[in-house]
Amino acid sequence: MRHFLTLKDFSKDEILEMIDLAIAIKKEAKAKNYVPYLKDQTLGMIFEKSSTRTRVSFEVGIHQLGGKGLFLSSNDLQLGRGEPMKDTARVISRMVDMVMIRTFAQSTLEEFARYSKVPVISGLSDSYHPVQLMADYLTMVEYNKAKNPIVAYVGDGNNMTHSWLMMASKLGFELRIATPKGYEVDESILADALAFAKQSGAVIKIGNDPKEAISGATVVTTDTWVSMGQESEKAKRVADFQGYMVDEAMMALAHKDAMFLHCLPAYRDYEVSEAVFEAHADEIFDEAENRLHAQKKP
């Protein structure tokens, strides 16, 4: 039994094998050939954080694979009344075949996995968002941007940034991260990424200058400045992130054929301008759809 909690637990070959499998399953789905690889299997979906894309993609995905998804809000479980996570894990994992959890702390995922009798998939934590990165890289492959890419991430040093660090350091490509001072990536996660980069040959550049990060990049990406649970910090964050919006002038610094990715939801004229978002809408919504296909393979 193997869990899918972070990309750092997988080798380059394993990640690429999952991407190849996602491509094959996507072709089948597009042809309306829904092969029941998980016939009669049940996926428990625990949501401590609400979501649009995560719920729809996992619920539809397990259905297309021949199984059934159970939406389990923490408000509907004894978790919301104080039951320990380890007890919830020991109960639910006896009744379903796999579990997806979208939560706040990475430690919550790890505790559940430690006591679970079935595989556990991360639907997101405050530290990582690995299934989103699988969708992002699948999109890069489809747009022919996955060969020796230079990826620029501009914005908050959050779970998306950490997941880009894991993907780049495992696959061996160049990643440039630009965050405002005080919003840098987690130092322990960066240390892990740099250790993996020594083995893969990845180039990891960390700084505070978004223009420097984007110059010549073939893939540009960002995320919301105010993540779920940070609403009270909005005014301060908006002020601190001035100069970090990916607008037309910023995007013009990238490679002339650069793609733009955003995990959504996007807040126009904050982290990305309306013009840049709409100019790259096909890429962004292909990326969103690819959550459905990329998540079928873990």
C-alpha positions as CSV (number, residue, x, y, z in Angstrom):
1,M,0.0,0.0,0.0
2,R,1.3,3.4,-0.9
3,H,-0.1,6.9,-0.2
4,F,0.0,10.0,-2.4
5,L,0.7,12.8,0.1
6,T,3.5,14.8,-1.6
7,L,5.6,14.5,-4.7
8,K,8.8,14.1,-2.7
9,D,7.9,10.5,-2.1
10,F,8.1,9.6,-5.8
11,S,11.0,9.2,-8.2
12,K,11.2,11.0,-11.6
13,D,10.4,7.7,-13.4
14,E,7.3,7.2,-11.2
15,I,6.0,10.7,-11.8
16,L,6.5,10.4,-15.5
17,E,4.8,7.0,-15.5
18,M,1.8,8.5,-13.8
19,I,1.7,11.3,-16.3
20,D,1.8,8.8,-19.2
21,L,-1.0,6.8,-17.6
22,A,-3.1,10.0,-17.2
23,I,-2.6,10.8,-20.9
24,A,-3.8,7.3,-21.9
25,I,-6.8,7.4,-19.5
26,K,-7.7,10.9,-20.8
27,K,-7.7,9.7,-24.4
28,E,-10.1,6.9,-23.3
29,A,-12.4,9.4,-21.5
30,K,-12.4,11.8,-24.5
31,A,-13.6,8.8,-26.7
32,K,-16.3,8.1,-24.1
33,N,-14.6,4.8,-23.4
34,Y,-14.8,4.7,-19.6
35,V,-12.8,1.6,-18.6
36,P,-13.9,0.5,-15.1
37,Y,-10.4,0.2,-13.7
38,L,-11.8,0.7,-10.2
39,K,-15.1,-1.2,-10.6
40,D,-17.1,-1.2,-7.4
41,Q,-14.3,0.6,-5.5
42,T,-15.3,3.4,-3.0
43,L,-13.5,6.6,-2.5
44,G,-14.1,8.5,0.7
45,M,-13.6,12.2,0.2
46,I,-13.0,14.2,3.4
47,F,-13.2,17.9,3.1
48,E,-12.0,20.2,5.9
49,K,-11.5,22.8,3.3
50,S,-14.2,23.4,0.7
51,S,-13.4,23.3,-3.0
52,T,-14.9,23.4,-6.5
53,R,-12.4,21.7,-8.6
54,T,-11.2,19.1,-6.0
55,R,-14.7,17.8,-5.3
56,V,-16.0,17.7,-8.9
57,S,-12.8,16.2,-10.3
58,F,-12.5,13.4,-7.7
59,E,-16.2,12.6,-7.7
60,V,-16.5,12.5,-11.4
61,G,-13.2,10.8,-11.8
62,I,-14.0,7.8,-9.5
63,H,-17.4,7.5,-11.3
64,Q,-15.7,7.3,-14.7
65,L,-13.4,4.6,-13.3
66,G,-16.4,2.5,-12.3
67,G,-16.4,3.3,-8.6
68,K,-18.3,5.6,-6.2
69,G,-17.3,8.7,-4.3
70,L,-18.6,9.7,-0.9
71,F,-18.4,13.4,0.0
72,L,-17.6,13.7,3.7
73,S,-17.6,17.3,5.0
74,S,-15.9,17.6,8.4
75,N,-19.1,19.3,9.6
76,D,-20.9,16.0,8.8
77,L,-18.4,13.8,10.6
78,Q,-17.5,13.3,14.2
79,L,-14.3,15.1,13.4
80,G,-16.3,18.3,13.6
81,R,-17.2,17.3,17.2
82,G,-13.7,16.5,18.3
83,E,-13.1,12.9,17.4
84,P,-9.4,12.3,17.0
85,M,-8.2,12.0,13.4
86,K,-6.6,8.7,14.1
87,D,-9.9,7.2,15.2
88,T,-11.7,8.6,12.1
89,A,-8.9,7.0,10.0
90,R,-9.3,3.6,11.7
91,V,-13.1,3.6,11.1
92,I,-13.4,5.1,7.6
93,S,-10.5,3.0,6.2
94,R,-12.3,-0.2,7.2
95,M,-15.3,0.9,5.1
96,V,-13.9,2.3,1.9
97,D,-11.1,1.3,-0.6
98,M,-9.2,4.7,-0.7
99,V,-9.5,8.1,0.9
100,M,-8.9,11.6,-0.4
101,I,-8.4,14.4,2.2
102,R,-8.4,18.2,1.6
103,T,-7.3,19.8,4.8
104,F,-5.2,22.5,6.5
105,A,-2.2,20.8,8.2
106,Q,0.0,18.4,6.4
107,S,0.3,16.6,9.7
108,T,-3.4,15.8,9.5
109,L,-2.8,13.9,6.3
110,E,0.2,12.1,7.7
111,E,-1.7,11.1,10.8
112,F,-4.6,9.8,8.9
113,A,-2.3,7.8,6.6
114,R,-0.4,6.4,9.5
115,Y,-3.6,4.8,10.9
116,S,-5.3,4.1,7.6
117,K,-5.8,0.6,6.2
118,V,-6.2,2.0,2.7
119,P,-4.3,4.4,0.4
120,V,-4.6,8.1,1.2
121,I,-4.4,10.9,-1.4
122,S,-3.8,14.5,-0.6
123,G,-6.4,16.8,-2.1
124,L,-4.4,19.7,-0.7
125,S,-2.9,20.8,2.6
126,D,-1.3,24.1,3.7
127,S,2.1,22.6,2.7
128,Y,1.5,20.9,-0.6
129,H,-0.9,20.5,-3.5
130,P,0.5,17.5,-5.4
131,V,-2.5,16.6,-7.5
132,Q,-2.6,20.1,-8.9
133,L,1.0,19.8,-10.0
134,M,0.3,16.6,-11.8
135,A,-2.5,18.4,-13.7
136,D,-0.1,21.3,-14.4
137,Y,2.6,19.1,-15.7
138,L,0.2,17.2,-17.8
139,T,-0.9,20.5,-19.3
140,M,2.7,21.4,-20.0
141,V,3.1,18.1,-21.8
142,E,0.0,18.7,-24.0
143,Y,1.2,22.2,-24.9
144,N,4.8,21.0,-25.7
145,K,6.2,23.0,-22.8
146,A,7.6,20.1,-20.8
147,K,11.0,19.7,-22.6
148,N,13.6,21.6,-20.7
149,P,11.2,24.2,-19.4
150,I,12.0,27.3,-17.4
151,V,9.2,27.8,-15.0
152,A,8.6,31.1,-13.2
153,Y,6.4,31.2,-10.1
154,V,5.5,34.7,-8.9
155,G,3.5,35.2,-5.7
156,D,3.1,33.7,-2.3
157,G,5.5,31.1,-1.0
158,N,2.6,28.7,-0.3
159,N,1.5,25.1,-1.0
160,M,1.6,25.6,-4.8
161,T,5.2,27.0,-4.6
162,H,6.2,24.1,-2.4
163,S,4.7,21.6,-4.9
164,W,6.5,23.3,-7.8
165,L,9.7,22.9,-5.8
166,M,9.1,19.2,-5.5
167,M,8.2,18.7,-9.2
168,A,11.1,20.7,-10.5
169,S,13.6,19.1,-8.2
170,K,12.4,15.6,-9.0
171,L,12.2,16.1,-12.8
172,G,15.3,18.2,-13.2
173,F,14.1,21.4,-14.8
174,E,14.7,25.1,-13.9
175,L,12.4,26.8,-11.5
176,R,12.5,30.5,-10.5
177,I,10.5,31.7,-7.6
178,A,9.8,35.3,-6.7
179,T,8.0,36.2,-3.5
180,P,7.7,39.4,-1.5
181,K,10.0,39.6,1.5
182,G,8.3,37.9,4.4
183,Y,6.4,35.5,2.1
184,E,9.2,33.1,1.2
185,V,8.9,29.4,0.9
186,D,9.3,27.1,3.9
187,E,13.0,26.6,4.6
188,S,12.7,22.9,5.4
189,I,10.8,22.2,2.1
190,L,13.4,24.2,0.2
191,A,16.2,22.2,1.8
192,D,14.5,19.0,0.6
193,A,14.1,20.4,-2.9
194,L,17.7,21.5,-3.1
195,A,18.8,18.0,-2.0
196,F,16.7,16.4,-4.7
197,A,18.0,19.0,-7.2
198,K,21.6,17.8,-6.7
199,Q,20.6,14.4,-7.9
200,S,18.3,15.5,-10.8
201,G,20.3,18.5,-12.1
202,A,17.4,20.9,-11.4
203,V,18.2,24.6,-11.2
204,I,16.3,26.3,-8.3
205,K,16.4,30.1,-8.1
206,I,14.8,31.9,-5.2
207,G,14.4,35.6,-5.0
208,N,12.2,38.6,-4.5
209,D,12.3,40.2,-8.0
210,P,9.3,39.0,-10.2
211,K,10.8,40.5,-13.4
212,E,14.0,38.7,-13.0
213,A,12.2,35.4,-12.4
214,I,9.9,35.8,-15.5
215,S,12.6,37.0,-17.9
216,G,12.9,34.4,-20.6
217,A,10.6,31.9,-18.8
218,T,8.7,29.4,-21.0
219,V,6.0,28.8,-18.3
220,V,4.7,31.5,-16.0
221,T,2.4,30.6,-13.0
222,T,1.0,32.2,-9.9
223,D,-1.7,31.7,-7.3
224,T,-4.0,33.8,-5.2
225,W,-2.4,36.1,-2.7
226,V,-5.1,35.3,-0.1
227,S,-5.6,31.6,0.5
228,M,-8.5,30.0,2.4
229,G,-8.1,30.8,6.1
230,Q,-6.2,34.1,5.4
231,E,-9.2,36.3,4.7
232,S,-8.4,38.5,7.8
233,E,-5.0,39.3,6.3
234,K,-6.4,40.4,2.9
235,A,-5.7,44.2,3.2
236,K,-2.1,43.6,4.4
237,R,-1.4,41.0,1.8
238,V,-2.7,43.1,-1.1
239,A,-0.4,45.9,0.0
240,D,2.6,43.6,0.4
241,F,2.1,42.0,-3.0
242,Q,2.1,45.2,-5.0
243,G,4.3,44.8,-8.0
244,Y,3.7,41.0,-8.2
245,M,0.7,41.0,-10.5
246,V,1.4,39.1,-13.7
247,D,0.1,41.7,-16.2
248,E,0.9,42.4,-19.9
249,A,4.2,44.2,-19.1
250,M,5.3,41.4,-16.8
251,M,4.3,38.6,-19.2
252,A,6.1,40.4,-22.1
253,L,9.4,39.6,-20.3
254,A,8.8,35.9,-20.7
255,H,9.6,33.8,-23.8
256,K,7.4,35.0,-26.7
257,D,5.6,31.6,-26.7
258,A,5.4,31.3,-22.9
259,M,2.3,29.7,-21.4
260,F,0.5,30.9,-18.3
261,L,-0.9,28.6,-15.7
262,H,-3.2,29.3,-12.7
263,C,-4.6,26.6,-10.3
264,L,-7.8,28.7,-9.8
265,P,-9.8,30.4,-8.4
266,A,-8.2,33.5,-10.0
267,Y,-8.7,37.0,-8.7
268,R,-8.4,39.3,-11.7
269,D,-6.3,42.4,-11.3
270,Y,-4.7,41.1,-8.1
271,E,-2.3,38.2,-8.9
272,V,-3.0,38.3,-12.6
273,S,-4.5,40.9,-14.9
274,E,-7.8,40.3,-16.8
275,A,-5.9,40.7,-20.1
276,V,-3.3,38.0,-19.3
277,F,-5.9,35.7,-17.9
278,E,-8.1,35.9,-20.9
279,A,-5.2,35.6,-23.4
280,H,-4.3,32.3,-21.8
281,A,-7.7,31.1,-20.9
282,D,-7.5,28.0,-23.0
283,E,-4.3,26.9,-21.2
284,I,-5.8,27.7,-17.8
285,F,-9.1,25.8,-18.3
286,D,-7.3,22.8,-19.9
287,E,-5.2,22.8,-16.8
288,A,-8.4,22.9,-14.7
289,E,-9.9,20.0,-16.7
290,N,-6.7,18.0,-16.3
291,R,-7.4,17.7,-12.6
292,L,-10.0,15.2,-13.6
293,H,-7.6,13.1,-15.7
294,A,-4.4,13.5,-13.7
295,Q,-6.0,12.4,-10.4
296,K,-7.1,9.1,-11.8
297,K,-3.6,7.6,-11.8
298,P,-2.3,7.8,-8.1
